[in-house]
Each structure stands twice: as C-alpha cells, then as structure tokens.
Amino acid sequence: MDLIYCAGGNIGLQRIALEEGWQLGQRSDATPSPFNMTFIDINYKKADFERHLEIVRLFRPKYATVPDLSA
C-alpha cells in the first residue's frame, strides 16, 4: 500500500513525509517539487488537460488522475 502526501508548496512537510516513508503527490498546475512525485493530480475546477498530460509524460508518476472528457 502506498501512502501519499499531496499538498504542494511546502518542502518541509514533503521532506517529513519522505522521512516517514510516504510517497509524494502534487497537482499538475503546481510548481514542480525538487522531490520525485508518485502521484499527479489535476485542478478539476480549472483543468488544463494539455499541461496535465505534459507533466505526466515528463515525470512519469506511478499514479495520475485521468480527467473526464469535457463538453
């Protein structure tokens, strides 16, 4: 089982999560973290599908949100 801490922007908390054996996640619209991400989420309220796919291709996380199709 993977435990994932997902709250971008706080390097100190990300470091603590890693030290405790957790994986890291962040949204695709966030500033990239210096740490490896296991999960990439999307901002569903302001989804940028192209950016999300670009970030997923670039970082190749174990898990990623798959957005619904929009009309």
Predicted model as a PDB file, atoms N, CA, C, CB and O in Angstrom, pLDDT in the B-factor column:
MODEL        1                                                                  
ATOM      1  N   MET A   1       0.844  -1.165   0.000  1.00 90.00           N  
ATOM      2  CA  MET A   1       0.000   0.000   0.000  1.00 90.00           C  
ATOM      3  C   MET A   1       0.896   1.236   0.000  1.00 90.00           C  
ATOM      4  CB  MET A   1      -0.964  -0.007   1.216  1.00 90.00           C  
ATOM      5  O   MET A   1       1.877   1.301   0.741  1.00 90.00           O  
ATOM      6  N   ASP A   2       0.554   2.209  -0.829  1.00 93.00           N  
ATOM      7  CA  ASP A   2       1.289   3.470  -0.879  1.00 93.00           C  
ATOM      8  C   ASP A   2       0.516   4.537  -0.120  1.00 93.00           C  
ATOM      9  CB  ASP A   2       1.536   3.912  -2.341  1.00 93.00           C  
ATOM     10  O   ASP A   2      -0.671   4.747  -0.371  1.00 93.00           O  
ATOM     11  N   LEU A   3       1.181   5.205   0.800  1.00 96.00           N  
ATOM     12  CA  LEU A   3       0.623   6.372   1.477  1.00 96.00           C  
ATOM     13  C   LEU A   3       1.183   7.589   0.774  1.00 96.00           C  
ATOM     14  CB  LEU A   3       0.960   6.386   3.019  1.00 96.00           C  
ATOM     15  O   LEU A   3       2.399   7.719   0.634  1.00 96.00           O  
ATOM     16  N   ILE A   4       0.314   8.483   0.330  1.00 96.00           N  
ATOM     17  CA  ILE A   4       0.751   9.617  -0.476  1.00 96.00           C  
ATOM     18  C   ILE A   4       0.363  10.921   0.203  1.00 96.00           C  
ATOM     19  CB  ILE A   4       0.148   9.547  -1.891  1.00 96.00           C  
ATOM     20  O   ILE A   4      -0.809  11.165   0.489  1.00 96.00           O  
ATOM     21  N   TYR A   5       1.372  11.757   0.457  1.00 96.00           N  
ATOM     22  CA  TYR A   5       1.159  13.108   0.976  1.00 96.00           C  
ATOM     23  C   TYR A   5       1.051  14.024  -0.232  1.00 96.00           C  
ATOM     24  CB  TYR A   5       2.325  13.562   1.951  1.00 96.00           C  
ATOM     25  O   TYR A   5       1.960  14.090  -1.059  1.00 96.00           O  
ATOM     26  N   CYS A   6      -0.065  14.727  -0.326  1.00 92.00           N  
ATOM     27  CA  CYS A   6      -0.309  15.548  -1.512  1.00 92.00           C  
ATOM     28  C   CYS A   6      -0.737  16.949  -1.083  1.00 92.00           C  
ATOM     29  CB  CYS A   6      -1.390  14.899  -2.423  1.00 92.00           C  
ATOM     30  O   CYS A   6      -1.927  17.225  -0.934  1.00 92.00           O  
ATOM     31  N   ALA A   7       0.226  17.815  -0.889  1.00 80.00           N  
ATOM     32  CA  ALA A   7      -0.045  19.219  -0.578  1.00 80.00           C  
ATOM     33  C   ALA A   7       1.161  20.010  -1.053  1.00 80.00           C  
ATOM     34  CB  ALA A   7      -0.318  19.444   0.966  1.00 80.00           C  
ATOM     35  O   ALA A   7       2.122  20.214  -0.312  1.00 80.00           O  
ATOM     36  N   GLY A   8       1.091  20.447  -2.292  1.00 72.00           N  
ATOM     37  CA  GLY A   8       2.238  21.106  -2.906  1.00 72.00           C  
ATOM     38  C   GLY A   8       2.637  22.401  -2.232  1.00 72.00           C  
ATOM     39  O   GLY A   8       1.835  23.045  -1.557  1.00 72.00           O  
ATOM     40  N   GLY A   9       3.884  22.769  -2.426  1.00 79.00           N  
ATOM     41  CA  GLY A   9       4.369  24.049  -1.985  1.00 79.00           C  
ATOM     42  C   GLY A   9       5.048  24.088  -0.634  1.00 79.00           C  
ATOM     43  O   GLY A   9       5.628  25.113  -0.274  1.00 79.00           O  
ATOM     44  N   ASN A  10       4.996  23.011   0.124  1.00 89.00           N  
ATOM     45  CA  ASN A  10       5.631  23.026   1.441  1.00 89.00           C  
ATOM     46  C   ASN A  10       6.741  21.972   1.465  1.00 89.00           C  
ATOM     47  CB  ASN A  10       4.583  22.762   2.576  1.00 89.00           C  
ATOM     48  O   ASN A  10       6.499  20.806   1.775  1.00 89.00           O  
ATOM     49  N   ILE A  11       7.945  22.399   1.137  1.00 91.00           N  
ATOM     50  CA  ILE A  11       9.092  21.487   1.044  1.00 91.00           C  
ATOM     51  C   ILE A  11       9.370  20.807   2.380  1.00 91.00           C  
ATOM     52  CB  ILE A  11      10.339  22.245   0.576  1.00 91.00           C  
ATOM     53  O   ILE A  11       9.729  19.630   2.412  1.00 91.00           O  
ATOM     54  N   GLY A  12       9.206  21.538   3.481  1.00 93.00           N  
ATOM     55  CA  GLY A  12       9.455  20.966   4.801  1.00 93.00           C  
ATOM     56  C   GLY A  12       8.534  19.793   5.099  1.00 93.00           C  
ATOM     57  O   GLY A  12       8.984  18.756   5.587  1.00 93.00           O  
ATOM     58  N   LEU A  13       7.245  19.952   4.807  1.00 94.00           N  
ATOM     59  CA  LEU A  13       6.306  18.849   5.043  1.00 94.00           C  
ATOM     60  C   LEU A  13       6.541  17.695   4.070  1.00 94.00           C  
ATOM     61  CB  LEU A  13       4.861  19.346   4.922  1.00 94.00           C  
ATOM     62  O   LEU A  13       6.359  16.531   4.429  1.00 94.00           O  
ATOM     63  N   GLN A  14       6.941  18.012   2.847  1.00 94.00           N  
ATOM     64  CA  GLN A  14       7.269  16.947   1.891  1.00 94.00           C  
ATOM     65  C   GLN A  14       8.458  16.139   2.395  1.00 94.00           C  
ATOM     66  CB  GLN A  14       7.577  17.538   0.492  1.00 94.00           C  
ATOM     67  O   GLN A  14       8.466  14.912   2.299  1.00 94.00           O  
ATOM     68  N   ARG A  15       9.450  16.821   2.928  1.00 95.00           N  
ATOM     69  CA  ARG A  15      10.641  16.147   3.461  1.00 95.00           C  
ATOM     70  C   ARG A  15      10.256  15.233   4.634  1.00 95.00           C  
ATOM     71  CB  ARG A  15      11.704  17.191   3.914  1.00 95.00           C  
ATOM     72  O   ARG A  15      10.731  14.101   4.717  1.00 95.00           O  
ATOM     73  N   ILE A  16       9.403  15.717   5.532  1.00 96.00           N  
ATOM     74  CA  ILE A  16       8.944  14.908   6.666  1.00 96.00           C  
ATOM     75  C   ILE A  16       8.194  13.674   6.164  1.00 96.00           C  
ATOM     76  CB  ILE A  16       8.036  15.745   7.606  1.00 96.00           C  
ATOM     77  O   ILE A  16       8.416  12.569   6.659  1.00 96.00           O  
ATOM     78  N   ALA A  17       7.318  13.855   5.193  1.00 96.00           N  
ATOM     79  CA  ALA A  17       6.569  12.724   4.634  1.00 96.00           C  
ATOM     80  C   ALA A  17       7.527  11.680   4.068  1.00 96.00           C  
ATOM     81  CB  ALA A  17       5.591  13.204   3.536  1.00 96.00           C  
ATOM     82  O   ALA A  17       7.357  10.485   4.309  1.00 96.00           O  
ATOM     83  N   LEU A  18       8.528  12.124   3.319  1.00 96.00           N  
ATOM     84  CA  LEU A  18       9.510  11.189   2.761  1.00 96.00           C  
ATOM     85  C   LEU A  18      10.273  10.453   3.862  1.00 96.00           C  
ATOM     86  CB  LEU A  18      10.494  11.935   1.855  1.00 96.00           C  
ATOM     87  O   LEU A  18      10.482   9.243   3.775  1.00 96.00           O  
ATOM     88  N   GLU A  19      10.687  11.186   4.895  1.00 97.00           N  
ATOM     89  CA  GLU A  19      11.417  10.570   6.006  1.00 97.00           C  
ATOM     90  C   GLU A  19      10.576   9.507   6.713  1.00 97.00           C  
ATOM     91  CB  GLU A  19      11.851  11.639   7.009  1.00 97.00           C  
ATOM     92  O   GLU A  19      11.122   8.550   7.263  1.00 97.00           O  
ATOM     93  N   GLU A  20       9.249   9.670   6.699  1.00 97.00           N  
ATOM     94  CA  GLU A  20       8.347   8.714   7.346  1.00 97.00           C  
ATOM     95  C   GLU A  20       7.888   7.603   6.404  1.00 97.00           C  
ATOM     96  CB  GLU A  20       7.140   9.440   7.893  1.00 97.00           C  
ATOM     97  O   GLU A  20       7.047   6.781   6.766  1.00 97.00           O  
ATOM     98  N   GLY A  21       8.447   7.586   5.194  1.00 97.00           N  
ATOM     99  CA  GLY A  21       8.153   6.500   4.264  1.00 97.00           C  
ATOM    100  C   GLY A  21       6.955   6.726   3.359  1.00 97.00           C  
ATOM    101  O   GLY A  21       6.528   5.810   2.656  1.00 97.00           O  
ATOM    102  N   TRP A  22       6.412   7.931   3.369  1.00 97.00           N  
ATOM    103  CA  TRP A  22       5.288   8.245   2.491  1.00 97.00           C  
ATOM    104  C   TRP A  22       5.808   8.593   1.103  1.00 97.00           C  
ATOM    105  CB  TRP A  22       4.446   9.410   3.065  1.00 97.00           C  
ATOM    106  O   TRP A  22       6.969   8.967   0.938  1.00 97.00           O  
ATOM    107  N   GLN A  23       4.942   8.468   0.113  1.00 96.00           N  
ATOM    108  CA  GLN A  23       5.202   8.922  -1.244  1.00 96.00           C  
ATOM    109  C   GLN A  23       4.669  10.345  -1.362  1.00 96.00           C  
ATOM    110  CB  GLN A  23       4.544   7.969  -2.309  1.00 96.00           C  
ATOM    111  O   GLN A  23       3.960  10.815  -0.471  1.00 96.00           O  
ATOM    112  N   LEU A  24       5.001  11.035  -2.451  1.00 96.00           N  
ATOM    113  CA  LEU A  24       4.557  12.413  -2.638  1.00 96.00           C  
ATOM    114  C   LEU A  24       3.685  12.558  -3.872  1.00 96.00           C  
ATOM    115  CB  LEU A  24       5.750  13.340  -2.740  1.00 96.00           C  
ATOM    116  O   LEU A  24       3.841  11.840  -4.860  1.00 96.00           O  
ATOM    117  N   GLY A  25       2.767  13.503  -3.787  1.00 95.00           N  
ATOM    118  CA  GLY A  25       1.920  13.838  -4.915  1.00 95.00           C  
ATOM    119  C   GLY A  25       1.715  15.338  -4.972  1.00 95.00           C  
ATOM    120  O   GLY A  25       1.902  16.041  -3.979  1.00 95.00           O  
ATOM    121  N   GLN A  26       1.329  15.821  -6.137  1.00 94.00           N  
ATOM    122  CA  GLN A  26       1.002  17.232  -6.296  1.00 94.00           C  
ATOM    123  C   GLN A  26       0.136  17.399  -7.518  1.00 94.00           C  
ATOM    124  CB  GLN A  26       2.274  18.097  -6.406  1.00 94.00           C  
ATOM    125  O   GLN A  26      -0.002  16.483  -8.328  1.00 94.00           O  
ATOM    126  N   ARG A  27      -0.458  18.597  -7.649  1.00 94.00           N  
ATOM    127  CA  ARG A  27      -1.280  18.881  -8.820  1.00 94.00           C  
ATOM    128  C   ARG A  27      -0.389  19.267  -9.994  1.00 94.00           C  
ATOM    129  CB  ARG A  27      -2.297  20.003  -8.518  1.00 94.00           C  
ATOM    130  O   ARG A  27       0.713  19.785  -9.817  1.00 94.00           O  
ATOM    131  N   SER A  28      -0.890  19.004 -11.191  1.00 94.00           N  
ATOM    132  CA  SER A  28      -0.113  19.294 -12.394  1.00 94.00           C  
ATOM    133  C   SER A  28       0.040  20.781 -12.645  1.00 94.00           C  
ATOM    134  CB  SER A  28      -0.753  18.648 -13.588  1.00 94.00           C  
ATOM    135  O   SER A  28       0.896  21.175 -13.437  1.00 94.00           O  
ATOM    136  N   ASP A  29      -0.760  21.622 -11.998  1.00 93.00           N  
ATOM    137  CA  ASP A  29      -0.619  23.061 -12.185  1.00 93.00           C  
ATOM    138  C   ASP A  29       0.276  23.708 -11.127  1.00 93.00           C  
ATOM    139  CB  ASP A  29      -1.980  23.714 -12.167  1.00 93.00           C  
ATOM    140  O   ASP A  29       0.430  24.929 -11.111  1.00 93.00           O  
ATOM    141  N   ALA A  30       0.863  22.903 -10.250  1.00 91.00           N  
ATOM    142  CA  ALA A  30       1.741  23.419  -9.199  1.00 91.00           C  
ATOM    143  C   ALA A  30       3.171  23.555  -9.720  1.00 91.00           C  
ATOM    144  CB  ALA A  30       1.707  22.495  -7.960  1.00 91.00           C  
ATOM    145  O   ALA A  30       3.552  22.937 -10.714  1.00 91.00           O  
ATOM    146  N   THR A  31       3.943  24.373  -9.030  1.00 87.00           N  
ATOM    147  CA  THR A  31       5.363  24.482  -9.332  1.00 87.00           C  
ATOM    148  C   THR A  31       6.015  23.139  -9.018  1.00 87.00           C  
ATOM    149  CB  THR A  31       6.034  25.645  -8.520  1.00 87.00           C  
ATOM    150  O   THR A  31       5.812  22.606  -7.927  1.00 87.00           O  
ATOM    151  N   PRO A  32       6.791  22.580  -9.943  1.00 84.00           N  
ATOM    152  CA  PRO A  32       7.398  21.265  -9.691  1.00 84.00           C  
ATOM    153  C   PRO A  32       8.241  21.243  -8.415  1.00 84.00           C  
ATOM    154  CB  PRO A  32       8.261  20.858 -10.875  1.00 84.00           C  
ATOM    155  O   PRO A  32       8.991  22.177  -8.130  1.00 84.00           O  
ATOM    156  N   SER A  33       8.102  20.173  -7.669  1.00 86.00           N  
ATOM    157  CA  SER A  33       8.859  19.965  -6.440  1.00 86.00           C  
ATOM    158  C   SER A  33      10.239  19.403  -6.776  1.00 86.00           C  
ATOM    159  CB  SER A  33       8.100  19.014  -5.479  1.00 86.00           C  
ATOM    160  O   SER A  33      10.406  18.778  -7.823  1.00 86.00           O  
ATOM    161  N   PRO A  34      11.225  19.613  -5.912  1.00 90.00           N  
ATOM    162  CA  PRO A  34      12.538  19.003  -6.147  1.00 90.00           C  
ATOM    163  C   PRO A  34      12.539  17.498  -5.874  1.00 90.00           C  
ATOM    164  CB  PRO A  34      13.586  19.680  -5.278  1.00 90.00           C  
ATOM    165  O   PRO A  34      13.517  16.812  -6.173  1.00 90.00           O  
ATOM    166  N   PHE A  35      11.453  16.989  -5.313  1.00 92.00           N  
ATOM    167  CA  PHE A  35      11.365  15.568  -4.992  1.00 92.00           C  
ATOM    168  C   PHE A  35      10.588  14.815  -6.064  1.00 92.00           C  
ATOM    169  CB  PHE A  35      10.705  15.368  -3.625  1.00 92.00           C  
ATOM    170  O   PHE A  35       9.804  15.405  -6.807  1.00 92.00           O  
ATOM    171  N   ASN A  36      10.810  13.525  -6.135  1.00 91.00           N  
ATOM    172  CA  ASN A  36      10.106  12.668  -7.075  1.00 91.00           C  
ATOM    173  C   ASN A  36       8.638  12.532  -6.670  1.00 91.00           C  
ATOM    174  CB  ASN A  36      10.777  11.284  -7.151  1.00 91.00           C  
ATOM    175  O   ASN A  36       8.334  12.281  -5.504  1.00 91.00           O  
ATOM    176  N   MET A  37       7.746  12.695  -7.616  1.00 93.00           N  
ATOM    177  CA  MET A  37       6.314  12.584  -7.355  1.00 93.00           C  
ATOM    178  C   MET A  37       5.801  11.208  -7.773  1.00 93.00           C  
ATOM    179  CB  MET A  37       5.543  13.691  -8.095  1.00 93.00           C  
ATOM    180  O   MET A  37       6.087  10.734  -8.872  1.00 93.00           O  
ATOM    181  N   THR A  38       5.044  10.581  -6.887  1.00 95.00           N  
ATOM    182  CA  THR A  38       4.428   9.286  -7.164  1.00 95.00           C  
ATOM    183  C   THR A  38       3.034   9.465  -7.750  1.00 95.00           C  
ATOM    184  CB  THR A  38       4.360   8.439  -5.888  1.00 95.00           C  
ATOM    185  O   THR A  38       2.523   8.580  -8.436  1.00 95.00           O  
ATOM    186  N   PHE A  39       2.418  10.619  -7.477  1.00 96.00           N  
ATOM    187  CA  PHE A  39       1.042  10.881  -7.904  1.00 96.00           C  
ATOM    188  C   PHE A  39       0.932  12.297  -8.451  1.00 96.00           C  
ATOM    189  CB  PHE A  39       0.051  10.677  -6.731  1.00 96.00           C  
ATOM    190  O   PHE A  39       1.433  13.245  -7.845  1.00 96.00           O  
ATOM    191  N   ILE A  40       0.270  12.438  -9.607  1.00 95.00           N  
ATOM    192  CA  ILE A  40      -0.010  13.754 -10.182  1.00 95.00           C  
ATOM    193  C   ILE A  40      -1.528  13.888 -10.303  1.00 95.00           C  
ATOM    194  CB  ILE A  40       0.700  13.939 -11.585  1.00 95.00           C  
ATOM    195  O   ILE A  40      -2.190  13.095 -10.973  1.00 95.00           O  
ATOM    196  N   ASP A  41      -2.055  14.910  -9.639  1.00 95.00           N  
ATOM    197  CA  ASP A  41      -3.491  15.215  -9.659  1.00 95.00           C  
ATOM    198  C   ASP A  41      -3.728  16.386 -10.604  1.00 95.00           C  
ATOM    199  CB  ASP A  41      -4.023  15.542  -8.221  1.00 95.00           C  
ATOM    200  O   ASP A  41      -2.779  17.007 -11.081  1.00 95.00           O  
ATOM    201  N   ILE A  42      -4.986  16.686 -10.870  1.00 93.00           N  
ATOM    202  CA  ILE A  42      -5.331  17.815 -11.739  1.00 93.00           C  
ATOM    203  C   ILE A  42      -6.251  18.760 -10.979  1.00 93.00           C  
ATOM    204  CB  ILE A  42      -6.009  17.327 -13.060  1.00 93.00           C  
ATOM    205  O   ILE A  42      -7.028  18.328 -10.127  1.00 93.00           O  
ATOM    206  N   ASN A  43      -6.162  20.031 -11.285  1.00 90.00           N  
ATOM    207  CA  ASN A  43      -7.075  21.025 -10.722  1.00 90.00           C  
ATOM    208  C   ASN A  43      -8.387  20.892 -11.483  1.00 90.00           C  
ATOM    209  CB  ASN A  43      -6.488  22.496 -10.822  1.00 90.00           C  
ATOM    210  O   ASN A  43      -8.531  21.432 -12.579  1.00 90.00           O  
ATOM    211  N   TYR A  44      -9.340  20.176 -10.903  1.00 85.00           N  
ATOM    212  CA  TYR A  44     -10.566  19.883 -11.641  1.00 85.00           C  
ATOM    213  C   TYR A  44     -11.434  21.120 -11.860  1.00 85.00           C  
ATOM    214  CB  TYR A  44     -11.362  18.830 -10.911  1.00 85.00           C  
ATOM    215  O   TYR A  44     -12.271  21.124 -12.762  1.00 85.00           O  
ATOM    216  N   LYS A  45     -11.255  22.168 -11.058  1.00 87.00           N  
ATOM    217  CA  LYS A  45     -12.046  23.385 -11.242  1.00 87.00           C  
ATOM    218  C   LYS A  45     -11.550  24.218 -12.425  1.00 87.00           C  
ATOM    219  CB  LYS A  45     -12.013  24.224  -9.971  1.00 87.00           C  
ATOM    220  O   LYS A  45     -12.335  24.907 -13.076  1.00 87.00           O  
ATOM    221  N   LYS A  46     -10.257  24.152 -12.699  1.00 89.00           N  
ATOM    222  CA  LYS A  46      -9.651  24.885 -13.812  1.00 89.00           C  
ATOM    223  C   LYS A  46      -8.709  23.932 -14.544  1.00 89.00           C  
ATOM    224  CB  LYS A  46      -8.884  26.169 -13.309  1.00 89.00           C  
ATOM    225  O   LYS A  46      -7.505  24.174 -14.624  1.00 89.00           O  
ATOM    226  N   ALA A  47      -9.256  22.876 -15.062  1.00 87.00           N  
ATOM    227  CA  ALA A  47      -8.446  21.823 -15.677  1.00 87.00           C  
ATOM    228  C   ALA A  47      -7.748  22.309 -16.949  1.00 87.00           C  
ATOM    229  CB  ALA A  47      -9.318  20.610 -15.995  1.00 87.00           C  
ATOM    230  O   ALA A  47      -8.374  22.874 -17.845  1.00 87.00           O  
ATOM    231  N   ASP A  48      -6.453  22.075 -17.001  1.00 91.00           N  
ATOM    232  CA  ASP A  48      -5.655  22.334 -18.193  1.00 91.00           C  
ATOM    233  C   ASP A  48      -5.146  20.966 -18.643  1.00 91.00           C  
ATOM    234  CB  ASP A  48      -4.459  23.365 -17.913  1.00 91.00           C  
ATOM    235  O   ASP A  48      -4.080  20.515 -18.222  1.00 91.00           O  
ATOM    236  N   PHE A  49      -5.925  20.317 -19.503  1.00 91.00           N  
ATOM    237  CA  PHE A  49      -5.645  18.932 -19.887  1.00 91.00           C  
ATOM    238  C   PHE A  49      -4.290  18.784 -20.575  1.00 91.00           C  
ATOM    239  CB  PHE A  49      -6.740  18.416 -20.801  1.00 91.00           C  
ATOM    240  O   PHE A  49      -3.565  17.820 -20.326  1.00 91.00           O  
ATOM    241  N   GLU A  50      -3.953  19.733 -21.432  1.00 92.00           N  
ATOM    242  CA  GLU A  50      -2.677  19.647 -22.144  1.00 92.00           C  
ATOM    243  C   GLU A  50      -1.501  19.725 -21.175  1.00 92.00           C  
ATOM    244  CB  GLU A  50      -2.572  20.766 -23.189  1.00 92.00           C  
ATOM    245  O   GLU A  50      -0.551  18.949 -21.282  1.00 92.00           O  
ATOM    246  N   ARG A  51      -1.565  20.658 -20.232  1.00 94.00           N  
ATOM    247  CA  ARG A  51      -0.487  20.782 -19.231  1.00 94.00           C  
ATOM    248  C   ARG A  51      -0.415  19.528 -18.371  1.00 94.00           C  
ATOM    249  CB  ARG A  51      -0.709  22.027 -18.334  1.00 94.00           C  
ATOM    250  O   ARG A  51       0.675  19.039 -18.072  1.00 94.00           O  
ATOM    251  N   HIS A  52      -1.564  19.010 -17.977  1.00 94.00           N  
ATOM    252  CA  HIS A  52      -1.599  17.797 -17.154  1.00 94.00           C  
ATOM    253  C   HIS A  52      -0.902  16.645 -17.882  1.00 94.00           C  
ATOM    254  CB  HIS A  52      -3.062  17.412 -16.810  1.00 94.00           C  
ATOM    255  O   HIS A  52      -0.058  15.959 -17.305  1.00 94.00           O  
ATOM    256  N   LEU A  53      -1.254  16.440 -19.135  1.00 94.00           N  
ATOM    257  CA  LEU A  53      -0.634  15.352 -19.906  1.00 94.00           C  
ATOM    258  C   LEU A  53       0.867  15.590 -20.080  1.00 94.00           C  
ATOM    259  CB  LEU A  53      -1.310  15.216 -21.287  1.00 94.00           C  
ATOM    260  O   LEU A  53       1.659  14.648 -20.023  1.00 94.00           O  
ATOM    261  N   GLU A  54       1.252  16.838 -20.291  1.00 94.00           N  
ATOM    262  CA  GLU A  54       2.673  17.180 -20.429  1.00 94.00           C  
ATOM    263  C   GLU A  54       3.437  16.825 -19.146  1.00 94.00           C  
ATOM    264  CB  GLU A  54       2.841  18.689 -20.755  1.00 94.00           C  
ATOM    265  O   GLU A  54       4.508  16.220 -19.212  1.00 94.00           O  
ATOM    266  N   ILE A  55       2.896  17.196 -17.991  1.00 94.00           N  
ATOM    267  CA  ILE A  55       3.546  16.925 -16.709  1.00 94.00           C  
ATOM    268  C   ILE A  55       3.606  15.420 -16.442  1.00 94.00           C  
ATOM    269  CB  ILE A  55       2.802  17.641 -15.565  1.00 94.00           C  
ATOM    270  O   ILE A  55       4.624  14.918 -15.966  1.00 94.00           O  
ATOM    271  N   VAL A  56       2.538  14.708 -16.740  1.00 95.00           N  
ATOM    272  CA  VAL A  56       2.529  13.250 -16.539  1.00 95.00           C  
ATOM    273  C   VAL A  56       3.576  12.595 -17.445  1.00 95.00           C  
ATOM    274  CB  VAL A  56       1.112  12.659 -16.827  1.00 95.00           C  
ATOM    275  O   VAL A  56       4.306  11.709 -17.002  1.00 95.00           O  
ATOM    276  N   ARG A  57       3.654  13.022 -18.703  1.00 95.00           N  
ATOM    277  CA  ARG A  57       4.673  12.466 -19.610  1.00 95.00           C  
ATOM    278  C   ARG A  57       6.080  12.767 -19.111  1.00 95.00           C  
ATOM    279  CB  ARG A  57       4.494  13.028 -21.028  1.00 95.00           C  
ATOM    280  O   ARG A  57       6.965  11.915 -19.187  1.00 95.00           O  
ATOM    281  N   LEU A  58       6.283  13.967 -18.605  1.00 93.00           N  
ATOM    282  CA  LEU A  58       7.602  14.397 -18.151  1.00 93.00           C  
ATOM    283  C   LEU A  58       8.053  13.630 -16.898  1.00 93.00           C  
ATOM    284  CB  LEU A  58       7.590  15.900 -17.867  1.00 93.00           C  
ATOM    285  O   LEU A  58       9.180  13.138 -16.846  1.00 93.00           O  
ATOM    286  N   PHE A  59       7.178  13.530 -15.896  1.00 92.00           N  
ATOM    287  CA  PHE A  59       7.580  12.950 -14.613  1.00 92.00           C  
ATOM    288  C   PHE A  59       7.250  11.468 -14.459  1.00 92.00           C  
ATOM    289  CB  PHE A  59       6.929  13.705 -13.510  1.00 92.00           C  
ATOM    290  O   PHE A  59       7.789  10.812 -13.568  1.00 92.00           O  
ATOM    291  N   ARG A  60       6.381  10.929 -15.304  1.00 96.00           N  
ATOM    292  CA  ARG A  60       6.033   9.501 -15.322  1.00 96.00           C  
ATOM    293  C   ARG A  60       5.753   8.940 -13.916  1.00 96.00           C  
ATOM    294  CB  ARG A  60       7.163   8.704 -15.974  1.00 96.00           C  
ATOM    295  O   ARG A  60       6.428   8.014 -13.468  1.00 96.00           O  
ATOM    296  N   PRO A  61       4.742   9.516 -13.220  1.00 96.00           N  
ATOM    297  CA  PRO A  61       4.415   9.039 -11.876  1.00 96.00           C  
ATOM    298  C   PRO A  61       3.781   7.657 -11.916  1.00 96.00           C  
ATOM    299  CB  PRO A  61       3.479  10.019 -11.177  1.00 96.00           C  
ATOM    300  O   PRO A  61       3.299   7.215 -12.959  1.00 96.00           O  
ATOM    301  N   LYS A  62       3.784   6.987 -10.785  1.00 97.00           N  
ATOM    302  CA  LYS A  62       3.128   5.681 -10.671  1.00 97.00           C  
ATOM    303  C   LYS A  62       1.612   5.832 -10.823  1.00 97.00           C  
ATOM    304  CB  LYS A  62       3.469   5.017  -9.314  1.00 97.00           C  
ATOM    305  O   LYS A  62       0.951   4.973 -11.406  1.00 97.00           O  
ATOM    306  N   TYR A  63       1.066   6.937 -10.289  1.00 97.00           N  
ATOM    307  CA  TYR A  63      -0.372   7.214 -10.338  1.00 97.00           C  
ATOM    308  C   TYR A  63      -0.604   8.602 -10.915  1.00 97.00           C  
ATOM    309  CB  TYR A  63      -1.010   7.098  -8.930  1.00 97.00           C  
ATOM    310  O   TYR A  63       0.189   9.519 -10.700  1.00 97.00           O  
ATOM    311  N   ALA A  64      -1.704   8.743 -11.653  1.00 96.00           N  
ATOM    312  CA  ALA A  64      -2.098  10.060 -12.160  1.00 96.00           C  
ATOM    313  C   ALA A  64      -3.616  10.075 -12.321  1.00 96.00           C  
ATOM    314  CB  ALA A  64      -1.383  10.388 -13.522  1.00 96.00           C  
ATOM    315  O   ALA A  64      -4.234   9.067 -12.663  1.00 96.00           O  
ATOM    316  N   THR A  65      -4.186  11.224 -12.069  1.00 92.00           N  
ATOM    317  CA  THR A  65      -5.613  11.405 -12.303  1.00 92.00           C  
ATOM    318  C   THR A  65      -5.864  11.344 -13.800  1.00 92.00           C  
ATOM    319  CB  THR A  65      -6.122  12.752 -11.703  1.00 92.00           C  
ATOM    320  O   THR A  65      -5.098  11.880 -14.600  1.00 92.00           O  
ATOM    321  N   VAL A  66      -6.945  10.685 -14.156  1.00 86.00           N  
ATOM    322  CA  VAL A  66      -7.367  10.650 -15.550  1.00 86.00           C  
ATOM    323  C   VAL A  66      -8.615  11.519 -15.640  1.00 86.00           C  
ATOM    324  CB  VAL A  66      -7.641   9.169 -16.055  1.00 86.00           C  
ATOM    325  O   VAL A  66      -9.684  11.120 -15.178  1.00 86.00           O  
ATOM    326  N   PRO A  67      -8.487  12.699 -16.228  1.00 75.00           N  
ATOM    327  CA  PRO A  67      -9.619  13.616 -16.267  1.00 75.00           C  
ATOM    328  C   PRO A  67     -10.773  13.095 -17.130  1.00 75.00           C  
ATOM    329  CB  PRO A  67      -9.166  14.961 -16.783  1.00 75.00           C  
ATOM    330  O   PRO A  67     -10.566  12.362 -18.097  1.00 75.00           O  
ATOM    331  N   ASP A  68     -11.989  13.493 -16.754  1.00 72.00           N  
ATOM    332  CA  ASP A  68     -13.165  13.195 -17.573  1.00 72.00           C  
ATOM    333  C   ASP A  68     -13.120  14.044 -18.820  1.00 72.00           C  
ATOM    334  CB  ASP A  68     -14.479  13.442 -16.789  1.00 72.00           C  
ATOM    335  O   ASP A  68     -12.450  15.076 -18.860  1.00 72.00           O  
ATOM    336  N   LEU A  69     -13.836  13.606 -19.839  1.00 65.00           N  
ATOM    337  CA  LEU A  69     -13.952  14.415 -21.048  1.00 65.00           C  
ATOM    338  C   LEU A  69     -14.856  15.594 -20.752  1.00 65.00           C  
ATOM    339  CB  LEU A  69     -14.499  13.580 -22.241  1.00 65.00           C  
ATOM    340  O   LEU A  69     -15.856  15.455 -20.048  1.00 65.00           O  
ATOM    341  N   SER A  70     -14.512  16.744 -21.282  1.00 60.00           N  
ATOM    342  CA  SER A  70     -15.333  17.935 -21.096  1.00 60.00           C  
ATOM    343  C   SER A  70     -16.069  18.269 -22.389  1.00 60.00           C  
ATOM    344  CB  SER A  70     -14.468  19.129 -20.643  1.00 60.00           C  
ATOM    345  O   SER A  70     -15.590  17.991 -23.489  1.00 60.00           O  
ATOM    346  N   ALA A  71     -17.228  18.862 -22.233  1.00 49.00           N  
ATOM    347  CA  ALA A  71     -18.012  19.255 -23.423  1.00 49.00           C  
ATOM    348  C   ALA A  71     -17.510  20.566 -23.969  1.00 49.00           C  
ATOM    349  CB  ALA A  71     -19.513  19.369 -23.090  1.00 49.00           C  
ATOM    350  O   ALA A  71     -18.037  21.063 -24.965  1.00 49.00           O  
TER     351      ALA A  71                                                      
ENDMDL                                                                          
END                                                                             
